[in-house]
Amino acid sequence: MNAFFQMLKKDHVEVKGILGQLKQTKESAPKKREELFKKLREELVPHMKAEESAFYPPLLEKKEAREDAMEGIEEHHVSELVLKELEKMPKDDDKWGAKVAVFKELVEHHIKEEEGTLFKIAEKALDPDEFKTISKKFEQDKEKIKKNL
Ligand SMILES: [Fe+2]
C-alpha cells in the first residue's frame, strides 16, 4: 500500500474511533458530547477538505476514476450537512444520539468505499509522481485548514 493511502487510513482509524466513543454517550452527559464532537470536527473537517482539494480533483480528470470520485465528493457534502446539524442541535436533545448513529453509518460507509474501491482505482489511474504531489498538497492543506478551523 502506498504511503499516501497509509496516511489517509490512519486518519480514518482516528475518526472511526471518535465516532465509536460518541455513539456511547448519553444525553445526560452533554459536556462529554461537546468535547468529543469538537475532537471529531477537528479531525474530520481538515481531512475531508484536504481530500477534496488534493486527492479528488486529479481523480476527476481520469475517466476511469471520475464516477467514483464524484460519489465520494457527494458523500463528503452530505457528511458536512449532517455535521452542521449536529453542531447546531443541543447535545442533550434526545434526537442527537440518533443523528450521531446515522452519521456514523454514513462516514463508515464512505470510508469503506474509499478504502475498498477508490484506492484501487486511484492506484491504477495515478502514477507515483502524481501521488507524491497529491500527498504533499494533502498534508499542507490539512494543516492550513486545521489552523483556520
Ligand atoms: Fe473521504
Backbone and ligand atoms as CSV (ligand in chain L), in Angstrom:
chain,resi,resn,atom,element,x,y,z
A,1,MET,N,N,0.839,-1.213,0.000
A,1,MET,CA,C,0.000,0.000,0.000
A,1,MET,C,C,0.867,1.253,0.000
A,2,ASN,N,N,0.521,2.221,-0.830
A,2,ASN,CA,C,1.373,3.417,-0.892
A,2,ASN,C,C,1.215,4.316,0.334
A,3,ALA,N,N,2.239,5.185,0.504
A,3,ALA,CA,C,2.338,5.994,1.732
A,3,ALA,C,C,1.152,6.942,1.895
A,4,PHE,N,N,0.636,7.436,0.765
A,4,PHE,CA,C,-0.495,8.358,0.843
A,4,PHE,C,C,-1.735,7.653,1.413
A,5,PHE,N,N,-1.982,6.453,0.931
A,5,PHE,CA,C,-3.137,5.706,1.436
A,5,PHE,C,C,-2.965,5.356,2.911
A,6,GLN,N,N,-1.727,5.063,3.291
A,6,GLN,CA,C,-1.478,4.765,4.705
A,6,GLN,C,C,-1.823,5.969,5.583
A,7,MET,N,N,-1.478,7.147,5.051
A,7,MET,CA,C,-1.763,8.391,5.779
A,7,MET,C,C,-3.280,8.588,5.913
A,8,LEU,N,N,-4.007,8.372,4.825
A,8,LEU,CA,C,-5.469,8.524,4.878
A,8,LEU,C,C,-6.086,7.498,5.827
A,9,LYS,N,N,-5.577,6.266,5.755
A,9,LYS,CA,C,-6.132,5.205,6.603
A,9,LYS,C,C,-5.940,5.512,8.092
A,10,LYS,N,N,-4.813,6.123,8.412
A,10,LYS,CA,C,-4.546,6.492,9.806
A,10,LYS,C,C,-5.606,7.489,10.295
A,11,ASP,N,N,-5.907,8.464,9.443
A,11,ASP,CA,C,-6.965,9.433,9.773
A,11,ASP,C,C,-8.310,8.726,9.919
A,12,HIS,N,N,-8.586,7.793,9.020
A,12,HIS,CA,C,-9.866,7.065,9.057
A,12,HIS,C,C,-10.024,6.301,10.379
A,13,VAL,N,N,-8.936,5.665,10.811
A,13,VAL,CA,C,-8.979,4.909,12.076
A,13,VAL,C,C,-9.302,5.852,13.235
A,14,GLU,N,N,-8.649,7.010,13.218
A,14,GLU,CA,C,-8.858,8.020,14.262
A,14,GLU,C,C,-10.326,8.466,14.302
A,15,VAL,N,N,-10.864,8.795,13.133
A,15,VAL,CA,C,-12.255,9.269,13.029
A,15,VAL,C,C,-13.237,8.184,13.483
A,16,LYS,N,N,-12.995,6.952,13.053
A,16,LYS,CA,C,-13.900,5.858,13.446
A,16,LYS,C,C,-13.876,5.656,14.963
A,17,GLY,N,N,-12.690,5.822,15.547
A,17,GLY,CA,C,-12.557,5.686,17.000
A,17,GLY,C,C,-13.384,6.722,17.743
A,18,ILE,N,N,-13.293,7.978,17.302
A,18,ILE,CA,C,-14.050,9.053,17.968
A,18,ILE,C,C,-15.552,8.835,17.775
A,19,LEU,N,N,-15.944,8.419,16.573
A,19,LEU,CA,C,-17.369,8.160,16.316
A,19,LEU,C,C,-17.901,7.048,17.219
A,20,GLY,N,N,-17.081,6.019,17.426
A,20,GLY,CA,C,-17.467,4.927,18.314
A,20,GLY,C,C,-17.693,5.422,19.732
A,21,GLN,N,N,-16.801,6.300,20.186
A,21,GLN,CA,C,-16.933,6.871,21.537
A,21,GLN,C,C,-18.169,7.753,21.636
A,22,LEU,N,N,-18.385,8.568,20.577
A,22,LEU,CA,C,-19.534,9.478,20.584
A,22,LEU,C,C,-20.858,8.725,20.664
A,23,LYS,N,N,-20.907,7.593,19.966
A,23,LYS,CA,C,-22.144,6.815,19.938
A,23,LYS,C,C,-22.508,6.281,21.324
A,24,GLN,N,N,-21.480,6.096,22.157
A,24,GLN,CA,C,-21.706,5.578,23.517
A,24,GLN,C,C,-22.256,6.642,24.475
A,25,THR,N,N,-22.133,7.922,24.101
A,25,THR,CA,C,-22.510,8.987,25.034
A,25,THR,C,C,-24.028,9.095,25.173
A,26,LYS,N,N,-24.427,9.639,26.320
A,26,LYS,CA,C,-25.873,9.777,26.593
A,26,LYS,C,C,-26.247,11.261,26.666
A,27,GLU,N,N,-27.551,11.524,26.482
A,27,GLU,CA,C,-27.998,12.913,26.531
A,27,GLU,C,C,-27.816,13.530,27.927
A,28,SER,N,N,-27.625,12.662,28.925
A,28,SER,CA,C,-27.379,13.157,30.286
A,28,SER,C,C,-25.945,13.663,30.458
A,29,ALA,N,N,-25.105,13.462,29.433
A,29,ALA,CA,C,-23.718,13.939,29.523
A,29,ALA,C,C,-23.380,14.841,28.331
A,30,PRO,N,N,-24.106,15.985,28.226
A,30,PRO,CA,C,-23.890,16.859,27.061
A,30,PRO,C,C,-22.466,17.415,26.977
A,31,LYS,N,N,-21.833,17.600,28.140
A,31,LYS,CA,C,-20.472,18.156,28.134
A,31,LYS,C,C,-19.495,17.203,27.456
A,32,LYS,N,N,-19.656,15.931,27.791
A,32,LYS,CA,C,-18.811,14.893,27.180
A,32,LYS,C,C,-19.048,14.866,25.663
A,33,ARG,N,N,-20.306,15.014,25.279
A,33,ARG,CA,C,-20.644,15.043,23.856
A,33,ARG,C,C,-19.981,16.230,23.156
A,34,GLU,N,N,-20.074,17.406,23.782
A,34,GLU,CA,C,-19.451,18.616,23.211
A,34,GLU,C,C,-17.963,18.386,22.978
A,35,GLU,N,N,-17.339,17.822,23.990
A,35,GLU,CA,C,-15.894,17.588,23.974
A,35,GLU,C,C,-15.501,16.646,22.819
A,36,LEU,N,N,-16.189,15.515,22.752
A,36,LEU,CA,C,-15.883,14.521,21.715
A,36,LEU,C,C,-16.248,15.044,20.328
A,37,PHE,N,N,-17.335,15.799,20.259
A,37,PHE,CA,C,-17.771,16.320,18.971
A,37,PHE,C,C,-16.756,17.333,18.433
A,38,LYS,N,N,-16.190,18.129,19.331
A,38,LYS,CA,C,-15.160,19.097,18.951
A,38,LYS,C,C,-13.955,18.342,18.381
A,39,LYS,N,N,-13.590,17.270,19.083
A,39,LYS,CA,C,-12.459,16.441,18.650
A,39,LYS,C,C,-12.740,15.836,17.260
A,40,LEU,N,N,-13.973,15.397,17.067
A,40,LEU,CA,C,-14.363,14.805,15.788
A,40,LEU,C,C,-14.236,15.826,14.659
A,41,ARG,N,N,-14.776,17.022,14.892
A,41,ARG,CA,C,-14.715,18.076,13.866
A,41,ARG,C,C,-13.271,18.426,13.516
A,42,GLU,N,N,-12.436,18.517,14.546
A,42,GLU,CA,C,-11.027,18.884,14.321
A,42,GLU,C,C,-10.276,17.819,13.512
A,43,GLU,N,N,-10.711,16.583,13.626
A,43,GLU,CA,C,-10.092,15.507,12.840
A,43,GLU,C,C,-10.707,15.412,11.453
A,44,LEU,N,N,-12.034,15.392,11.431
A,44,LEU,CA,C,-12.752,15.066,10.199
A,44,LEU,C,C,-12.762,16.202,9.175
A,45,VAL,N,N,-13.015,17.428,9.607
A,45,VAL,CA,C,-13.162,18.527,8.641
A,45,VAL,C,C,-11.862,18.778,7.857
A,46,PRO,N,N,-10.700,18.952,8.536
A,46,PRO,CA,C,-9.474,19.152,7.748
A,46,PRO,C,C,-9.167,17.965,6.831
A,47,HIS,N,N,-9.440,16.752,7.298
A,47,HIS,CA,C,-9.187,15.562,6.487
A,47,HIS,C,C,-10.058,15.573,5.211
A,48,MET,N,N,-11.345,15.822,5.379
A,48,MET,CA,C,-12.255,15.815,4.220
A,48,MET,C,C,-11.912,16.942,3.246
A,49,LYS,N,N,-11.688,18.129,3.787
A,49,LYS,CA,C,-11.395,19.282,2.911
A,49,LYS,C,C,-10.089,19.077,2.156
A,50,ALA,N,N,-9.106,18.495,2.821
A,50,ALA,CA,C,-7.817,18.258,2.151
A,50,ALA,C,C,-7.954,17.171,1.082
A,51,GLU,N,N,-8.791,16.184,1.344
A,51,GLU,CA,C,-9.059,15.179,0.294
A,51,GLU,C,C,-9.727,15.865,-0.895
A,52,GLU,N,N,-10.649,16.779,-0.597
A,52,GLU,CA,C,-11.374,17.465,-1.671
A,52,GLU,C,C,-10.470,18.380,-2.489
A,53,SER,N,N,-9.460,18.946,-1.844
A,53,SER,CA,C,-8.591,19.868,-2.592
A,53,SER,C,C,-7.403,19.157,-3.233
A,54,ALA,N,N,-6.932,18.059,-2.627
A,54,ALA,CA,C,-5.699,17.442,-3.123
A,54,ALA,C,C,-5.916,16.113,-3.855
A,55,PHE,N,N,-6.831,15.301,-3.375
A,55,PHE,CA,C,-6.977,13.938,-3.870
A,55,PHE,C,C,-8.066,13.808,-4.952
A,56,TYR,N,N,-9.238,14.395,-4.684
A,56,TYR,CA,C,-10.346,14.208,-5.624
A,56,TYR,C,C,-10.159,14.909,-6.980
A,57,PRO,N,N,-9.632,16.155,-7.010
A,57,PRO,CA,C,-9.508,16.809,-8.330
A,57,PRO,C,C,-8.712,16.009,-9.369
A,58,PRO,N,N,-7.512,15.472,-9.033
A,58,PRO,CA,C,-6.822,14.681,-10.061
A,58,PRO,C,C,-7.596,13.426,-10.465
A,59,LEU,N,N,-8.385,12.878,-9.535
A,59,LEU,CA,C,-9.183,11.685,-9.885
A,59,LEU,C,C,-10.308,12.029,-10.853
A,60,LEU,N,N,-10.878,13.234,-10.681
A,60,LEU,CA,C,-11.973,13.658,-11.567
A,60,LEU,C,C,-11.498,13.765,-13.015
A,61,GLU,N,N,-10.211,13.988,-13.183
A,61,GLU,CA,C,-9.660,14.140,-14.537
A,61,GLU,C,C,-9.408,12.808,-15.227
A,62,LYS,N,N,-9.423,11.725,-14.459
A,62,LYS,CA,C,-9.187,10.404,-15.053
A,62,LYS,C,C,-10.529,9.741,-15.327
A,63,LYS,N,N,-10.710,9.358,-16.575
A,63,LYS,CA,C,-12.000,8.800,-16.994
A,63,LYS,C,C,-12.434,7.624,-16.106
A,64,GLU,N,N,-11.484,6.751,-15.796
A,64,GLU,CA,C,-11.815,5.517,-15.060
A,64,GLU,C,C,-12.111,5.768,-13.578
A,65,ALA,N,N,-11.768,6.963,-13.083
A,65,ALA,CA,C,-11.960,7.242,-11.656
A,65,ALA,C,C,-13.061,8.264,-11.402
A,66,ARG,N,N,-13.506,8.922,-12.449
A,66,ARG,CA,C,-14.388,10.084,-12.295
A,66,ARG,C,C,-15.694,9.771,-11.546
A,67,GLU,N,N,-16.365,8.691,-11.953
A,67,GLU,CA,C,-17.668,8.391,-11.354
A,67,GLU,C,C,-17.550,8.133,-9.851
A,68,ASP,N,N,-16.574,7.328,-9.464
A,68,ASP,CA,C,-16.400,7.031,-8.032
A,68,ASP,C,C,-15.951,8.261,-7.253
A,69,ALA,N,N,-15.118,9.084,-7.882
A,69,ALA,CA,C,-14.675,10.315,-7.226
A,69,ALA,C,C,-15.865,11.246,-6.994
A,70,MET,N,N,-16.746,11.330,-7.981
A,70,MET,CA,C,-17.924,12.189,-7.840
A,70,MET,C,C,-18.821,11.708,-6.702
A,71,GLU,N,N,-18.962,10.392,-6.587
A,71,GLU,CA,C,-19.754,9.834,-5.478
A,71,GLU,C,C,-19.124,10.171,-4.131
A,72,GLY,N,N,-17.811,10.051,-4.080
A,72,GLY,CA,C,-17.089,10.375,-2.849
A,72,GLY,C,C,-17.311,11.816,-2.437
A,73,ILE,N,N,-17.241,12.708,-3.413
A,73,ILE,CA,C,-17.439,14.141,-3.141
A,73,ILE,C,C,-18.850,14.392,-2.617
A,74,GLU,N,N,-19.841,13.725,-3.218
A,74,GLU,CA,C,-21.221,13.882,-2.745
A,74,GLU,C,C,-21.386,13.380,-1.307
A,75,GLU,N,N,-20.700,12.282,-1.002
A,75,GLU,CA,C,-20.765,11.750,0.368
A,75,GLU,C,C,-20.131,12.730,1.362
A,76,HIS,N,N,-19.062,13.369,0.937
A,76,HIS,CA,C,-18.463,14.415,1.783
A,76,HIS,C,C,-19.476,15.536,2.016
A,77,HIS,N,N,-20.160,15.917,0.929
A,77,HIS,CA,C,-21.134,17.006,1.014
A,77,HIS,C,C,-22.250,16.670,2.017
A,78,VAL,N,N,-22.788,15.459,1.909
A,78,VAL,CA,C,-23.857,15.048,2.832
A,78,VAL,C,C,-23.310,14.994,4.266
A,79,SER,N,N,-22.102,14.485,4.411
A,79,SER,CA,C,-21.481,14.423,5.745
A,79,SER,C,C,-21.377,15.813,6.355
A,80,GLU,N,N,-21.007,16.770,5.519
A,80,GLU,CA,C,-20.856,18.123,6.030
A,80,GLU,C,C,-22.189,18.711,6.479
A,81,LEU,N,N,-23.255,18.404,5.721
A,81,LEU,CA,C,-24.582,18.896,6.098
A,81,LEU,C,C,-25.004,18.326,7.451
A,82,VAL,N,N,-24.809,17.026,7.623
A,82,VAL,CA,C,-25.209,16.392,8.887
A,82,VAL,C,C,-24.332,16.911,10.024
A,83,LEU,N,N,-23.062,17.114,9.740
A,83,LEU,CA,C,-22.140,17.638,10.755
A,83,LEU,C,C,-22.612,19.007,11.258
A,84,LYS,N,N,-23.090,19.842,10.314
A,84,LYS,CA,C,-23.594,21.168,10.694
A,84,LYS,C,C,-24.842,21.045,11.570
A,85,GLU,N,N,-25.702,20.099,11.229
A,85,GLU,CA,C,-26.913,19.890,12.040
A,85,GLU,C,C,-26.536,19.426,13.440
A,86,LEU,N,N,-25.558,18.531,13.502
A,86,LEU,CA,C,-25.113,18.027,14.816
A,86,LEU,C,C,-24.514,19.145,15.653
A,87,GLU,N,N,-23.857,20.073,14.964
A,87,GLU,CA,C,-23.221,21.178,15.668
A,87,GLU,C,C,-24.269,22.099,16.292
A,88,LYS,N,N,-25.322,22.365,15.512
A,88,LYS,CA,C,-26.357,23.304,15.963
A,88,LYS,C,C,-27.262,22.711,17.036
A,89,MET,N,N,-27.537,21.430,16.946
A,89,MET,CA,C,-28.515,20.807,17.840
A,89,MET,C,C,-27.973,20.689,19.267
A,90,PRO,N,N,-28.794,21.046,20.280
A,90,PRO,CA,C,-28.339,20.895,21.663
A,90,PRO,C,C,-27.953,19.442,21.950
A,91,LYS,N,N,-26.849,19.276,22.653
A,91,LYS,CA,C,-26.319,17.912,22.840
A,91,LYS,C,C,-27.139,17.093,23.859
A,92,ASP,N,N,-28.085,17.757,24.548
A,92,ASP,CA,C,-28.953,16.999,25.457
A,92,ASP,C,C,-30.316,16.699,24.813
A,93,ASP,N,N,-30.416,17.012,23.526
A,93,ASP,CA,C,-31.623,16.659,22.769
A,93,ASP,C,C,-31.590,15.150,22.499
A,94,ASP,N,N,-32.741,14.477,22.690
A,94,ASP,CA,C,-32.684,13.014,22.514
A,94,ASP,C,C,-32.541,12.600,21.046
A,95,LYS,N,N,-32.752,13.556,20.130
A,95,LYS,CA,C,-32.550,13.249,18.709
A,95,LYS,C,C,-31.065,13.249,18.324
A,96,TRP,N,N,-30.260,13.868,19.191
A,96,TRP,CA,C,-28.836,13.989,18.852
A,96,TRP,C,C,-28.166,12.619,18.720
A,97,GLY,N,N,-28.499,11.738,19.639
A,97,GLY,CA,C,-27.917,10.392,19.618
A,97,GLY,C,C,-28.278,9.628,18.351
A,98,ALA,N,N,-29.535,9.779,17.903
A,98,ALA,CA,C,-29.984,9.103,16.680
A,98,ALA,C,C,-29.250,9.664,15.467
A,99,LYS,N,N,-29.070,10.996,15.488
A,99,LYS,CA,C,-28.382,11.646,14.370
A,99,LYS,C,C,-26.925,11.199,14.308
A,100,VAL,N,N,-26.286,11.083,15.466
A,100,VAL,CA,C,-24.897,10.620,15.512
A,100,VAL,C,C,-24.795,9.184,15.003
A,101,ALA,N,N,-25.763,8.354,15.368
A,101,ALA,CA,C,-25.736,6.948,14.932
A,101,ALA,C,C,-25.805,6.860,13.403
A,102,VAL,N,N,-26.670,7.693,12.795
A,102,VAL,CA,C,-26.803,7.694,11.339
A,102,VAL,C,C,-25.549,8.284,10.690
A,103,PHE,N,N,-25.030,9.333,11.325
A,103,PHE,CA,C,-23.809,9.956,10.812
A,103,PHE,C,C,-22.641,8.963,10.816
A,104,LYS,N,N,-22.564,8.189,11.876
A,104,LYS,CA,C,-21.505,7.172,11.999
A,104,LYS,C,C,-21.604,6.162,10.849
A,105,GLU,N,N,-22.823,5.725,10.563
A,105,GLU,CA,C,-23.016,4.775,9.460
A,105,GLU,C,C,-22.618,5.389,8.117
A,106,LEU,N,N,-22.979,6.645,7.942
A,106,LEU,CA,C,-22.670,7.366,6.708
A,106,LEU,C,C,-21.155,7.466,6.499
A,107,VAL,N,N,-20.460,7.866,7.544
A,107,VAL,CA,C,-18.998,8.037,7.447
A,107,VAL,C,C,-18.313,6.681,7.267
A,108,GLU,N,N,-18.792,5.679,8.002
A,108,GLU,CA,C,-18.190,4.343,7.870
A,108,GLU,C,C,-18.386,3.779,6.458
A,109,HIS,N,N,-19.567,4.013,5.905
A,109,HIS,CA,C,-19.835,3.573,4.529
A,109,HIS,C,C,-18.883,4.272,3.554
A,110,HIS,N,N,-18.730,5.563,3.751
A,110,HIS,CA,C,-17.850,6.349,2.878
A,110,HIS,C,C,-16.399,5.850,2.963
A,111,ILE,N,N,-15.934,5.620,4.174
A,111,ILE,CA,C,-14.558,5.140,4.374
A,111,ILE,C,C,-14.376,3.774,3.703
A,112,LYS,N,N,-15.377,2.927,3.861
A,112,LYS,CA,C,-15.305,1.586,3.272
A,112,LYS,C,C,-15.194,1.673,1.746
A,113,GLU,N,N,-15.973,2.564,1.145
A,113,GLU,CA,C,-15.911,2.721,-0.309
A,113,GLU,C,C,-14.586,3.320,-0.760
A,114,GLU,N,N,-14.109,4.293,0.017
A,114,GLU,CA,C,-12.818,4.906,-0.332
A,114,GLU,C,C,-11.711,3.858,-0.291
A,115,GLU,N,N,-11.627,3.177,0.832
A,115,GLU,CA,C,-10.531,2.217,1.003
A,115,GLU,C,C,-10.708,0.999,0.094
A,116,GLY,N,N,-11.950,0.586,-0.094
A,116,GLY,CA,C,-12.200,-0.638,-0.855
A,116,GLY,C,C,-12.178,-0.446,-2.351
A,117,THR,N,N,-12.806,0.622,-2.832
A,117,THR,CA,C,-12.940,0.805,-4.275
A,117,THR,C,C,-12.035,1.918,-4.804
A,118,LEU,N,N,-12.183,3.096,-4.203
A,118,LEU,CA,C,-11.492,4.265,-4.757
A,118,LEU,C,C,-9.969,4.127,-4.719
A,119,PHE,N,N,-9.445,3.595,-3.630
A,119,PHE,CA,C,-7.980,3.439,-3.530
A,119,PHE,C,C,-7.465,2.548,-4.661
A,120,LYS,N,N,-8.201,1.488,-4.967
A,120,LYS,CA,C,-7.757,0.558,-6.024
A,120,LYS,C,C,-7.775,1.244,-7.393
A,121,ILE,N,N,-8.853,1.988,-7.635
A,121,ILE,CA,C,-8.960,2.700,-8.918
A,121,ILE,C,C,-7.864,3.765,-9.015
A,122,ALA,N,N,-7.655,4.488,-7.915
A,122,ALA,CA,C,-6.655,5.568,-7.898
A,122,ALA,C,C,-5.249,5.014,-8.118
A,123,GLU,N,N,-4.990,3.892,-7.514
A,123,GLU,CA,C,-3.664,3.264,-7.642
A,123,GLU,C,C,-3.340,2.975,-9.117
A,124,LYS,N,N,-4.367,2.583,-9.863
A,124,LYS,CA,C,-4.148,2.286,-11.290
A,124,LYS,C,C,-4.108,3.568,-12.120
A,125,ALA,N,N,-4.912,4.558,-11.712
A,125,ALA,CA,C,-5.068,5.752,-12.543
A,125,ALA,C,C,-3.933,6.766,-12.382
A,126,LEU,N,N,-3.287,6.760,-11.203
A,126,LEU,CA,C,-2.273,7.782,-10.930
A,126,LEU,C,C,-0.886,7.160,-10.829
A,127,ASP,N,N,0.125,7.907,-11.274
A,127,ASP,CA,C,1.483,7.370,-11.192
A,127,ASP,C,C,2.172,7.870,-9.899
A,128,PRO,N,N,3.336,7.288,-9.572
A,128,PRO,CA,C,3.995,7.632,-8.303
A,128,PRO,C,C,4.294,9.122,-8.148
A,129,ASP,N,N,4.646,9.792,-9.246
A,129,ASP,CA,C,4.905,11.236,-9.159
A,129,ASP,C,C,3.642,12.003,-8.781
A,130,GLU,N,N,2.532,11.602,-9.376
A,130,GLU,CA,C,1.262,12.263,-9.054
A,130,GLU,C,C,0.917,12.042,-7.574
A,131,PHE,N,N,1.172,10.826,-7.083
A,131,PHE,CA,C,0.904,10.544,-5.669
A,131,PHE,C,C,1.762,11.406,-4.741
A,132,LYS,N,N,3.010,11.647,-5.170
A,132,LYS,CA,C,3.900,12.478,-4.360
A,132,LYS,C,C,3.347,13.898,-4.242
A,133,THR,N,N,2.905,14.431,-5.375
A,133,THR,CA,C,2.342,15.788,-5.398
A,133,THR,C,C,1.064,15.851,-4.559
A,134,ILE,N,N,0.202,14.860,-4.725
A,134,ILE,CA,C,-1.073,14.809,-4.003
A,134,ILE,C,C,-0.821,14.734,-2.497
A,135,SER,N,N,0.119,13.888,-2.140
A,135,SER,CA,C,0.432,13.659,-0.732
A,135,SER,C,C,0.910,14.944,-0.054
A,136,LYS,N,N,1.794,15.634,-0.748
A,136,LYS,CA,C,2.352,16.876,-0.201
A,136,LYS,C,C,1.245,17.924,-0.042
A,137,LYS,N,N,0.428,18.052,-1.080
A,137,LYS,CA,C,-0.652,19.042,-1.038
A,137,LYS,C,C,-1.656,18.689,0.062
A,138,PHE,N,N,-1.948,17.400,0.196
A,138,PHE,CA,C,-2.892,16.958,1.226
A,138,PHE,C,C,-2.407,17.390,2.618
A,139,GLU,N,N,-1.141,17.105,2.892
A,139,GLU,CA,C,-0.588,17.451,4.213
A,139,GLU,C,C,-0.617,18.956,4.471
A,140,GLN,N,N,-0.193,19.715,3.444
A,140,GLN,CA,C,-0.165,21.178,3.597
A,140,GLN,C,C,-1.568,21.746,3.778
A,141,ASP,N,N,-2.501,21.297,2.946
A,141,ASP,CA,C,-3.864,21.814,3.028
A,141,ASP,C,C,-4.515,21.463,4.362
A,142,LYS,N,N,-4.259,20.231,4.815
A,142,LYS,CA,C,-4.852,19.783,6.078
A,142,LYS,C,C,-4.374,20.664,7.250
A,143,GLU,N,N,-3.088,20.944,7.262
A,143,GLU,CA,C,-2.517,21.812,8.307
A,143,GLU,C,C,-3.156,23.190,8.285
A,144,LYS,N,N,-3.265,23.741,7.072
A,144,LYS,CA,C,-3.812,25.094,6.891
A,144,LYS,C,C,-5.246,25.138,7.406
A,145,ILE,N,N,-6.032,24.147,7.030
A,145,ILE,CA,C,-7.456,24.110,7.420
A,145,ILE,C,C,-7.580,23.928,8.920
A,146,LYS,N,N,-6.727,23.100,9.483
A,146,LYS,CA,C,-6.741,22.860,10.928
A,146,LYS,C,C,-6.513,24.150,11.694
A,147,LYS,N,N,-5.591,24.953,11.194
A,147,LYS,CA,C,-5.283,26.227,11.857
A,147,LYS,C,C,-6.437,27.207,11.770
A,148,ASN,N,N,-7.176,27.155,10.671
A,148,ASN,CA,C,-8.267,28.130,10.458
A,148,ASN,C,C,-9.638,27.597,10.861
A,149,LEU,N,N,-9.679,26.470,11.503
A,149,LEU,CA,C,-10.956,25.827,11.853
A,149,LEU,C,C,-11.738,26.643,12.881
L,1,LIG,FE,FE,-13.237,10.862,2.189
